[in-house]
Amino acid sequence: MQGKDGKWRSLDGSALCALGVAASETYNSAVEAEMTPWLGVAFADRPGPTRNGRPVREIVGIDPAIIKHFSARRSDIESRYAELRSNYQATHGREPDAKAAYELAQQATLETRGAKDMVRSLEQMRADWTANLTGRFGPNALDQITATVNAALEPVAALEAKQINELAARVVEVIGEARATWTRWNIHAETMRQLRTEHVFTTPQAQREAAEQIVAAALGEGVSIRIGMPAPVEVPKVLRRSDGVSVFEKHEGHRFTSQKILDAETRLVDAASTATVYSASAEAVRGQPDAFESDSGRTLDTGQRRLVEAFATDNRLLAVGIGPAGSGKTTAMRAYGDVLDAEGHRLIGLTPSAKAAKVLEHELGIRCTTIDKFLWDISPGNRRSGPELVATLRHEDTRLDAEQDMGAGRVRSSADRSAPFGSGQLGLRPGDVILVDEASMAGTLNLDRVTALAAHAGAQVRLLGDAHQLGAVASGGALRLIAAKAGATELNELHRFKDPAFATASLELRVGSGNALDYFQNRGRLVGGTEDAMAGALYAAWKADTTAGKRSLMLAKENKAVSALTAKARADRVAAGEVKDHGIALHDGNTAGRGDWVVTRENDSRLRYCRGKDTVRNGETWTVIRTFKDGSMKVKNHTSKATTTLPGWYVKQQVELAYASTVARSQGMTVDTAHPLMTAGMDRNALYVAATRAAETTTLYAVTHTPLPAAPDDRTWRPG
């Protein structure tokens, strides 16, 4: 762009990217602010297009089927355009160039357009829309839509100071659970979400003013804390902008955190230097690894032996073990479990996901659950800090003691006092050890809560993971911090990969070395093209591997890409007669019929199977045995081979096809071959996880460019 001084300059794309979400939320809120006083409609959250994505806002009272019906046109064009590009590539042996893509897009637009005049007046369009609506949904559909008018809340002109401060505190609390640090734009985006849910304003300007007040309060003293290092030297005038700010300082790039997060991090670091009364002697531990090798038939390397000894003999409340992908962390923990058994102590497993908990439970032979469930059972809502949680438990102890003194309730034993929370075998006792596996994916605040509970019960905590793999969905970074401040025992030998060169490349990829990609490039395992072309090549390779009897994974960073890959696999299996064509419609637009592989995407303790011994968990895979008219389906678990019937309400929202997986779901898995789709949203941590799931080979499919968009308004190029 050209400035007032006549010079041409480029915009800072990173600054624009940083405010993208905030701009989107501002736009969404502005639309609501304009429509609410004008039409009197009310808005509410509805599930978004992706299962774990944020909800979308829709007008209250309009049937979702109507919204979907009027949104089908663009989807039809995109589907036909993708089909035409695929046919072109099959015919010509290459992807279409820009001119060919333009012609294909035009063809897709024309083929999917119904018979109608090219130019229509507003009156004609409204008549067509009405006819379309009533023809599809009946004559009463229009009355249903008009009934949504005047459903809005009573508008307000401004918020009181108390409301501003309460909303600011809530915004920071919500952001703090999701991330350890934030920017102004993170606060702004969450402010807009909270505002439009809580209040309706008389004018859009009133909404904007309230948002500015909340953001200012949320970033103000006592709520958020600005972090960062001061400039090492004074910046000369020539390197300052017109407002006097250094050109090296990004616009609104300051980062903030909260005292709550800083306190949690401090407590975790302190826990790594806090002594307890429990530890085994080096002499008692020394012979245990040999006994484990003899009993299990597995061999421990030097690093694994060192980790077992370090965890067993360390008397600290909190200790950390770190190992790269494929280094045998789980095998070492099996040996550590044997040491604890010999010492008369229990090992209790906690993981970030239910699937990981079940895998760890099976591999270690111990009781495991998710971190969230463990904490929720103790404190539903899980918003207290570690010390606050312990204080609540102590208060409950005092209340029960008072009841006992008054003759109410049963007499509590000393064991009750040491385990006032939890249930069954997961109630903590002195000497227990809590093992948090995949600890890099555990949130800082949750780790603080778990450690505080362990200290209260006289237990210890052991964190195991790799800070170079995927981090926490919640505010994270604690594993790396504790290891840096208090030290960690590290594994350095790899056991997963059959090719030593693959193992070496994985370690280079782990630390971000570009040389790691040479391994894939030199062996023809790094290919590039459009997303459609890469998805096609990826699927063909995956199909060949599975046909050959290999355990193979198709991987992608985003759910949308995973859904598209699973749709390809299903269509192929239907054509081969392996899967029944008709079935139950799933929330992502796919269909599941008899013979399909599906994955359950939500933990639900109400859905029990295997004679009540197990529950349906997020990430478990199943084969569909039968579907029913009420939307339910009978399925067979891929691991336990047990069967159960998933009810229709669960299938509708929480079941997806399982032919492909997100990278996040794959962390901790080991297969024979892997085929990750590399897109722009995949960072180094995600690439490292995706590239290290396979013991034999991994082929990377990089999306290097995008085809010409089907919609004319989205195109930046026109043929001359």
C-alpha positions in Angstrom: 0.0 0.0 0.0 1.1 3.6 -0.6 1.5 5.9 2.4 1.0 9.7 2.6 4.7 10.2 2.0 4.3 8.5 -1.4 6.3 5.4 -0.4 5.0 1.9 -1.1 5.1 -0.5 1.9 3.8 -3.9 2.7 1.5 -4.6 5.6 2.7 -6.6 8.6 0.9 -9.9 7.9 1.7 -11.3 11.3 -0.1 -8.5 13.0 -3.2 -9.0 10.8 -3.1 -12.7 11.5 -2.9 -12.1 15.3 -6.2 -10.1 15.2 -8.0 -12.4 12.9 -10.1 -14.2 15.5 -10.9 -10.9 17.3 -11.9 -9.3 14.0 -14.2 -12.3 13.3 -15.8 -12.1 16.7 -16.3 -8.3 16.4 -18.0 -8.8 13.0 -20.3 -11.5 14.4 -21.2 -9.3 17.3 -21.8 -6.3 15.1 -24.2 -8.3 12.9 -26.2 -9.3 16.0 -26.1 -5.7 17.3 -27.5 -4.4 14.0 -30.2 -7.0 13.5 -31.5 -7.2 17.1 -32.9 -3.7 17.4 -33.9 -3.6 13.7 -35.8 -6.9 13.5 -36.2 -7.8 17.2 -34.6 -11.2 16.8 -32.7 -13.1 19.5 -29.5 -15.2 18.9 -28.3 -18.3 20.7 -25.4 -20.7 20.4 -25.7 -23.8 18.2 -23.1 -26.5 17.6 -20.5 -25.4 15.0 -19.4 -27.3 11.9 -16.7 -29.1 13.8 -17.3 -31.2 16.9 -14.8 -29.5 19.1 -15.1 -26.1 17.5 -16.7 -23.1 19.0 -20.5 -22.9 18.6 -22.0 -20.6 16.0 -24.7 -18.0 16.6 -28.1 -18.5 14.9 -31.4 -16.7 15.2 -33.6 -18.3 17.9 -36.6 -20.2 16.5 -35.4 -21.0 13.0 -35.2 -24.7 12.3 -31.6 -25.8 11.6 -32.9 -27.9 8.7 -34.0 -24.6 7.0 -30.6 -23.1 7.5 -28.9 -26.1 6.0 -31.3 -26.2 3.1 -30.5 -22.6 2.1 -26.8 -23.1 2.5 -26.6 -26.1 0.2 -25.9 -24.2 -3.1 -22.3 -23.3 -2.3 -21.7 -26.9 -1.1 -23.0 -28.3 -4.3 -20.7 -26.1 -6.4 -17.7 -27.0 -4.3 -18.4 -30.8 -4.5 -18.9 -30.7 -8.3 -15.8 -28.5 -8.7 -13.7 -31.0 -6.7 -15.1 -33.9 -8.8 -14.2 -32.1 -12.0 -10.6 -31.4 -10.9 -10.2 -35.0 -9.8 -11.4 -36.2 -13.3 -9.0 -33.7 -15.0 -6.0 -35.0 -13.1 -7.0 -38.6 -13.8 -7.3 -37.8 -17.6 -4.2 -35.6 -18.0 -1.9 -37.0 -15.3 -1.5 -33.5 -13.7 -3.4 -30.9 -11.8 -5.3 -28.3 -13.8 -3.4 -25.0 -14.4 -5.1 -21.6 -13.6 -6.9 -21.3 -16.9 -8.2 -24.9 -16.9 -9.2 -24.5 -13.2 -11.2 -21.4 -14.1 -13.0 -23.2 -16.9 -13.8 -26.1 -14.5 -15.1 -23.7 -11.9 -17.4 -22.1 -14.4 -18.6 -25.6 -15.5 -19.3 -26.5 -11.9 -21.3 -23.3 -11.3 -23.4 -23.8 -14.5 -24.1 -27.5 -13.9 -25.3 -27.0 -10.4 -27.5 -24.0 -11.2 -31.2 -24.6 -11.5 -33.2 -23.0 -14.3 -33.7 -19.3 -13.5 -33.1 -15.9 -14.9 -29.6 -14.5 -14.5 -30.9 -11.1 -13.2 -33.7 -10.9 -10.7 -35.2 -8.1 -8.7 -35.4 -8.2 -4.9 -39.2 -8.9 -5.2 -38.5 -11.8 -7.6 -35.8 -13.2 -5.3 -38.1 -12.9 -2.2 -40.9 -14.7 -4.1 -38.5 -17.5 -5.2 -37.1 -17.8 -1.6 -40.7 -18.1 -0.3 -41.7 -20.6 -2.8 -38.5 -22.6 -2.1 -39.2 -22.5 1.6 -42.8 -23.5 1.6 -42.3 -26.1 -1.2 -39.7 -27.8 1.0 -41.0 -27.3 4.5 -44.7 -26.7 4.1 -47.0 -23.6 4.2 -46.4 -22.9 7.9 -42.6 -22.5 7.5 -42.9 -18.8 6.8 -45.0 -18.2 9.9 -42.3 -20.0 12.0 -39.6 -17.6 10.7 -41.7 -14.5 11.2 -42.5 -15.6 14.8 -38.8 -15.1 15.6 -39.3 -11.3 15.5 -39.5 -9.5 18.8 -37.9 -12.4 20.7 -34.9 -10.3 21.9 -34.0 -9.4 25.4 -34.6 -5.9 26.7 -31.8 -3.7 25.3 -29.5 -1.6 27.5 -27.6 1.6 26.6 -24.6 1.0 28.8 -23.2 -1.3 31.5 -22.6 -0.4 35.1 -19.1 -0.4 36.5 -19.8 -3.5 38.5 -21.0 -5.4 35.4 -17.8 -4.2 33.5 -15.5 -5.6 36.3 -17.4 -8.8 36.6 -17.3 -9.5 32.9 -13.6 -8.5 32.7 -12.8 -11.0 35.5 -14.8 -13.7 33.8 -13.1 -13.1 30.5 -9.7 -13.4 32.1 -10.7 -16.6 33.9 -12.0 -18.2 30.7 -8.9 -17.2 28.8 -6.6 -18.3 31.6 -8.1 -21.9 31.5 -7.3 -22.0 27.8 -3.8 -20.4 27.6 -1.0 -19.4 29.9 -0.4 -16.1 28.2 -2.6 -13.9 26.0 -2.7 -10.7 23.9 -5.2 -7.9 23.7 -6.8 -9.6 20.8 -7.4 -12.8 22.8 -9.2 -10.7 25.4 -11.1 -8.8 22.8 -12.4 -11.9 21.1 -13.6 -13.5 24.4 -15.1 -10.2 25.4 -17.3 -10.1 22.2 -18.4 -13.7 22.9 -19.4 -12.9 26.5 -21.1 -9.6 25.6 -23.4 -10.9 22.9 -24.4 -13.8 25.1 -25.2 -11.7 28.1 -26.5 -8.4 26.8 -28.4 -6.8 24.0 -27.6 -3.1 23.4 -29.7 -0.3 22.1 -27.1 0.5 19.3 -24.0 -1.1 17.9 -22.0 1.9 19.2 -23.1 1.1 22.7 -21.9 -2.5 22.3 -18.5 -1.3 21.0 -18.1 1.1 23.9 -18.9 -1.6 26.5 -16.4 -4.0 24.8 -13.7 -1.3 25.0 -14.4 -0.8 28.7 -14.3 -4.6 29.4 -11.0 -5.1 27.5 -9.4 -2.1 29.3 -10.5 -3.6 32.7 -9.4 -7.1 31.8 -5.9 -5.8 30.8 -5.7 -3.4 33.8 -3.8 -3.6 37.0 -4.8 -6.4 39.3 -6.5 -8.5 36.6 -3.8 -9.2 33.9 -0.1 -8.9 34.3 2.0 -7.6 31.4 5.1 -9.8 30.8 8.2 -9.3 28.6 11.7 -8.0 28.7 12.6 -4.3 28.3 14.6 -3.3 25.2 18.3 -3.9 25.9 19.2 -0.5 24.3 17.4 2.7 23.5 16.1 2.6 20.0 17.3 5.5 17.8 14.8 7.9 16.2 15.4 6.5 12.8 14.0 3.2 14.0 10.9 4.6 15.5 7.5 5.0 14.0 5.6 8.3 13.8 4.1 7.6 17.2 7.5 7.1 18.7 7.2 3.3 19.1 10.1 1.1 18.0 9.7 -0.6 14.6 10.7 -3.8 16.3 7.7 -3.7 18.6 4.7 -5.4 17.0 1.4 -3.6 17.2 -0.6 -4.8 20.2 1.9 -7.6 20.5 2.3 -7.3 24.3 1.6 -10.5 26.2 -0.2 -10.9 29.5 -0.8 -13.5 32.1 -2.5 -13.6 35.5 -1.4 -13.9 39.1 -3.4 -17.2 39.3 -1.3 -18.8 36.5 2.0 -17.4 37.9 1.2 -18.7 41.3 0.3 -22.2 39.9 3.6 -22.3 38.0 5.5 -21.3 41.2 3.8 -24.0 43.2 4.6 -26.6 40.7 8.3 -25.6 40.6 8.3 -25.6 44.4 6.7 -29.1 44.5 9.7 -30.3 42.5 12.0 -29.4 45.5 9.6 -30.4 48.3 10.6 -33.6 50.1 8.2 -36.3 51.2 8.7 -39.2 53.6 8.4 -41.8 50.8 11.2 -43.1 48.6 12.9 -46.4 48.0 16.6 -47.1 48.6 19.0 -47.5 45.7 19.8 -51.0 47.0 16.1 -52.0 47.0 15.6 -50.8 43.5 18.8 -52.1 41.9 17.6 -55.6 41.3 14.1 -54.8 40.2 14.9 -54.0 36.5 16.6 -57.4 36.1 13.5 -59.1 37.6 11.3 -57.1 35.3 13.3 -58.2 32.2 13.2 -61.8 33.3 9.4 -61.8 33.9 8.4 -59.7 30.9 10.9 -60.7 28.3 11.7 -57.1 27.6 15.1 -55.4 27.8 15.5 -52.0 29.4 18.2 -49.7 28.1 20.4 -47.6 30.3 18.1 -44.6 30.1 15.0 -46.6 31.1 16.8 -48.1 34.0 17.9 -44.7 35.1 14.3 -43.4 34.9 13.0 -46.2 37.0 15.6 -45.7 39.7 15.1 -41.9 39.6 11.3 -42.1 40.0 11.6 -44.7 42.8 14.4 -43.3 44.9 13.4 -39.6 44.6 11.6 -38.4 47.7 10.3 -35.2 46.1 6.6 -34.5 45.8 7.0 -33.9 42.0 9.5 -35.4 39.6 9.7 -35.3 35.8 10.7 -37.8 33.1 11.1 -36.8 29.5 11.5 -38.9 26.4 11.1 -38.4 22.6 8.6 -40.4 20.6 9.5 -44.1 20.5 11.9 -44.0 23.5 10.1 -46.6 25.5 8.5 -44.5 28.2 5.7 -46.8 28.8 8.0 -49.9 29.2 10.0 -48.0 31.8 6.8 -47.3 33.7 5.9 -51.0 33.7 9.1 -51.6 35.5 8.5 -48.7 37.8 5.1 -50.1 38.7 6.8 -53.4 39.7 9.1 -51.5 42.0 6.2 -49.7 43.7 4.4 -53.1 44.1 7.4 -54.5 45.8 7.5 -51.5 48.2 3.8 -51.8 48.9 2.7 -48.6 47.1 0.1 -48.1 44.4 0.7 -46.4 41.0 -2.4 -44.5 39.7 -2.5 -43.3 36.1 -3.9 -40.0 34.9 -3.9 -38.9 31.2 -5.4 -36.0 29.2 -7.7 -38.3 27.2 -10.0 -41.2 27.9 -8.4 -43.3 25.1 -4.9 -42.7 26.5 -6.2 -43.7 29.9 -7.5 -47.0 28.6 -4.3 -47.7 26.7 -2.2 -46.9 29.8 -4.5 -49.0 32.0 -4.1 -52.0 29.6 -0.3 -51.6 29.3 0.6 -51.0 32.9 -2.2 -53.1 34.5 -3.2 -50.3 36.8 -6.4 -48.2 37.3 -6.4 -45.1 35.1 -8.7 -42.2 34.4 -8.5 -38.8 32.8 -7.2 -35.7 34.6 -10.5 -33.9 34.1 -12.6 -36.8 35.4 -10.4 -37.2 38.5 -10.7 -33.5 39.3 -14.4 -33.3 38.4 -15.3 -36.1 40.8 -13.7 -34.1 43.5 -14.9 -30.7 42.5 -17.5 -30.4 39.8 -16.9 -27.4 37.7 -13.1 -27.5 38.5 -12.4 -23.8 38.8 -10.6 -23.7 42.1 -6.8 -23.4 42.4 -4.9 -26.2 44.1 -4.8 -24.5 47.5 -8.5 -23.6 47.3 -9.4 -27.1 46.4 -7.5 -28.5 49.4 -9.0 -25.8 51.7 -12.5 -27.0 50.6 -11.6 -30.6 51.4 -10.3 -29.7 54.8 -13.4 -27.7 55.5 -15.4 -30.9 54.6 -13.2 -32.9 57.0 -14.0 -30.4 59.8 -17.7 -30.6 59.1 -17.7 -34.4 59.1 -15.7 -34.4 62.4 -18.3 -32.1 63.9 -21.1 -34.4 62.8 -19.2 -37.4 64.3 -18.8 -35.6 67.6 -22.5 -34.9 67.7 -23.2 -38.6 67.1 -24.2 -38.2 63.4 -22.8 -40.5 60.8 -20.4 -43.4 61.0 -17.0 -43.3 62.8 -14.3 -42.4 60.3 -11.1 -44.3 60.2 -7.6 -42.9 59.6 -7.9 -44.1 56.0 -10.9 -41.9 55.5 -9.0 -38.9 56.7 -6.2 -39.6 54.2 -8.5 -40.1 51.3 -11.5 -37.7 51.7 -12.0 -37.5 48.0 -12.2 -39.8 45.0 -14.0 -43.2 44.8 -13.2 -46.8 44.5 -9.5 -47.6 43.8 -8.8 -44.0 42.8 -9.2 -42.6 46.3 -5.7 -41.5 47.3 -3.7 -42.9 50.2 -0.3 -42.0 51.7 2.5 -43.5 49.7 0.5 -43.6 46.4 2.1 -42.3 43.3 0.1 -40.4 40.6 1.6 -40.9 37.1 0.5 -38.2 34.7 1.2 -39.6 31.2 1.5 -37.3 28.1 2.0 -34.6 30.7 2.9 -32.0 28.0 -0.8 -32.1 27.1 -1.9 -31.4 30.7 -2.9 -27.9 31.6 -0.9 -25.9 34.1 -3.9 -25.3 36.4 -4.9 -28.9 36.4 -1.4 -30.1 37.2 -1.4 -27.6 40.1 -4.7 -29.1 41.3 -3.5 -32.7 41.0 -0.2 -31.9 42.9 -2.0 -30.1 45.7 -4.4 -33.1 46.2 -1.4 -35.5 46.2 0.4 -33.4 48.8 -2.8 -33.3 50.9 -3.1 -37.1 50.8 0.6 -37.8 51.4 1.1 -39.1 47.8 3.6 -38.2 45.1 3.3 -37.1 41.5 5.4 -38.2 38.5 5.1 -36.4 35.2 6.0 -38.2 32.0 6.0 -36.8 28.5 7.8 -34.8 25.9 7.6 -31.0 25.7 8.4 -31.2 22.0 5.2 -33.0 21.2 1.7 -31.5 21.3 1.0 -29.1 24.2 -2.1 -28.7 26.3 -5.5 -27.7 24.9 -5.8 -25.7 28.2 -3.1 -23.3 29.4 0.1 -25.3 29.3 3.9 -25.2 29.2 4.3 -26.5 32.8 6.3 -29.6 31.8 9.0 -27.6 30.0 9.1 -25.1 32.9 9.5 -27.7 35.7 12.2 -29.5 33.7 14.1 -26.3 33.1 13.9 -25.1 36.7 14.1 -28.4 38.7 15.6 -30.9 36.2 14.3 -34.1 34.6 15.4 -37.6 33.9 15.6 -38.0 30.1 15.5 -41.0 27.8 17.7 -40.8 24.7 17.5 -44.2 23.0 14.7 -44.9 20.4 13.0 -48.3 20.1 10.0 -47.7 17.8 11.7 -47.2 14.4 13.0 -50.1 12.4 15.2 -47.8 10.3 18.0 -46.2 12.4 18.1 -43.3 9.9 14.4 -42.7 10.5 15.1 -42.6 14.3 17.9 -40.0 13.7 15.6 -37.9 11.5 12.9 -38.0 14.1 15.3 -36.5 16.7 16.3 -33.8 14.3 12.6 -33.0 13.6 12.0 -32.9 17.3 14.3 -29.9 17.8 13.2 -28.2 14.5 16.1 -29.0 12.3 15.3 -28.7 8.6 17.7 -31.5 7.9 15.1 -33.9 9.1 13.0 -33.4 6.0 16.0 -34.5 3.9 15.4 -38.1 5.1 11.8 -38.0 3.7 12.8 -36.2 0.5 15.7 -38.5 -0.4 13.5 -41.5 0.0 10.5 -40.2 -2.0 8.4 -39.8 1.1 7.8 -36.1 0.8 5.4 -35.0 -2.0 3.5 -31.8 -2.7 0.5 -30.4 -4.5 -3.0 -29.2 -3.9 -5.0 -30.5 -1.0 -7.2 -32.5 -3.3 -4.3 -34.1 -5.0 -2.5 -34.8 -1.8 -5.6 -36.3 -0.2 -6.0 -38.6 -3.2 -2.4 -39.8 -3.1 -2.5 -40.2 0.7 -5.6 -42.3 0.5 -4.3 -44.5 -2.3 -1.1 -45.2 -0.2 -3.1 -45.9 2.9 -5.4 -48.2 1.1 -2.5 -50.2 -0.4 -1.0 -50.5 3.1 -4.2 -51.7 4.8 -4.9 -54.1 1.9 -1.4 -55.6 2.6 -2.4 -56.1 6.2 -0.4 -53.3 7.7 -1.7 -51.1 10.5 -1.8 -47.7 8.8 -2.9 -44.2 9.8 -4.3 -41.3 7.7 -3.6 -38.1 9.6 -4.5 -34.4 9.3 -4.4 -31.4 11.6 -8.0 -30.3 11.2 -11.3 -32.2 11.6 -12.5 -31.0 8.2 -9.6 -32.7 6.4 -10.1 -35.8 8.5 -13.8 -35.9 7.6 -13.0 -35.7 3.9 -10.4 -38.5 4.1 -12.9 -40.8 5.9 -15.5 -40.0 3.3 -13.1 -41.2 0.5 -12.4 -44.4 2.5 -16.1 -45.1 3.0 -17.0 -44.5 -0.6 -14.4 -47.0 -1.7 -15.5 -49.6 0.8 -19.1 -49.2 -0.2 -18.1 -49.7 -3.9 -16.2 -52.9 -2.8 -19.3 -54.2 -1.0 -17.5 -54.2 2.4 -19.9 -51.6 3.8 -23.6 -51.0 3.5 -24.4 -47.8 1.5 -27.4 -46.7 3.6 -27.0 -46.0 7.3 -27.2 -43.2 9.9 -26.3 -39.6 9.1 -23.5 -38.3 11.3 -23.0 -34.7 12.5 -20.1 -34.0 10.1 -22.1 -34.9 7.0 -20.8 -38.5 6.6 -22.9 -41.6 6.9 -22.2 -44.8 8.9 -23.6 -48.1 7.9 -23.1 -51.8 8.7 -19.4 -52.6 8.3 -18.1 -49.1 8.8 -15.4 -48.2 11.3 -16.4 -45.5 13.7 -14.9 -43.6 16.6 -16.8 -42.4 19.7 -15.9 -38.7 20.4 -17.3 -38.1 23.9 -16.7 -39.8 27.3 -20.1 -40.9 28.7 -20.1 -42.9 31.9 -23.9 -43.6 31.4 -23.1 -45.8 28.4 -21.7 -49.0 30.0 -20.8 -52.2 28.3 -18.8 -55.4 28.9 -21.2 -56.3 31.7 -20.9 -52.8 33.2 -17.1 -53.0 33.5 -16.3 -50.4 30.9 -17.8 -47.2 29.6 -17.9 -45.5 26.2 -14.8 -43.3 25.8 -13.6 -40.6 23.5 -11.2 -41.9 20.9 -12.3 -45.6 21.0 -12.9 -47.2 17.6 -15.6 -49.7 16.7 -17.1 -51.6 13.8 -20.8 -51.1 13.1 -22.7 -54.4 13.3 -26.2 -53.1 12.8 -28.1 -49.8 12.5 -31.6 -49.1 13.7 -34.4 -46.8 12.6 -34.3 -44.8 15.8 -30.7 -43.7 14.9 -29.0 -46.1 17.3 -26.3 -48.6 16.2 -24.9 -51.8 17.5 -21.0 -51.7 17.5 -18.1 -53.9 18.3 -15.0 -52.5 20.1 -11.8 -53.0 18.1 -9.7 -53.6 21.2 -11.9 -55.6 23.6 -14.2 -57.1 20.9 -17.1 -56.4 23.3 -20.3 -55.1 21.8 -22.8 -52.5 22.8 -25.6 -50.4 21.4 -25.0 -46.7 21.1 -28.3 -44.7 21.5 -29.4 -42.4 18.7 -28.9 -39.2 20.6 -25.2 -40.1 21.2 -24.7 -41.3 17.6 -26.1 -38.1 16.2 -23.5 -35.8 17.8 -20.6 -37.9 19.1 -19.9 -40.6 16.4 -17.6 -40.1 13.4 -16.0 -42.4 10.8 -12.7 -43.7 12.0 -10.7 -44.2 8.8 -8.5 -41.2 9.5 -7.5 -39.3 12.7 -6.5 -35.9 13.8 -2.8 -35.6 14.8 -3.9 -34.8 18.4 -5.8 -38.0 18.7 -2.8 -40.0 17.4 -0.3 -38.9 20.0 0.8 -42.0 21.9 -0.2 -44.4 19.1 2.2 -46.7 17.3 1.4 -48.2 13.9 3.2 -49.8 10.9 2.9 -46.9 8.4 1.5 -43.3 8.6 0.4 -40.9 6.0 0.0 -37.3 7.4 -1.5 -34.4 5.4 0.7 -31.3 6.0 -1.3 -28.1 5.8 -0.6 -24.5 6.7 -2.0 -25.0 10.2 0.5 -27.7 11.2 3.3 -26.4 13.4 6.5 -28.2 14.3 5.1 -30.0 17.3 2.2 -31.4 15.3 4.5 -32.4 12.5 6.8 -34.2 14.9 3.9 -36.2 16.4 2.5 -37.0 12.9 5.8 -38.1 11.5 6.7 -40.4 14.4 3.6 -42.6 14.8 4.9 -45.4 12.4 7.6 -48.0 13.1 8.2 -48.7 9.4 7.6 -45.8 7.1 6.0 -42.4 7.1 5.2 -40.4 3.9 4.5 -36.7 4.2 1.9 -35.1 1.9 2.5 -31.3 1.8 -0.2 -28.9 0.5 1.9 -26.5 -1.4 -0.7 -24.4 -3.2 -4.5 -24.1 -3.5 -6.6 -24.4 -6.6 -8.6 -21.6 -8.1 -11.7 -21.1 -5.8 -15.1 -22.1 -7.3 -16.8 -19.0 -6.1 -16.1 -16.0 -8.3 -16.0 -13.6 -5.4 -13.1 -15.6 -3.8 -10.9 -15.4 -6.9 -7.9 -13.0 -7.1 -7.1 -14.0 -10.7 -9.1 -13.8 -13.9 -8.0 -15.3 -17.3 -7.0 -12.6 -19.8 
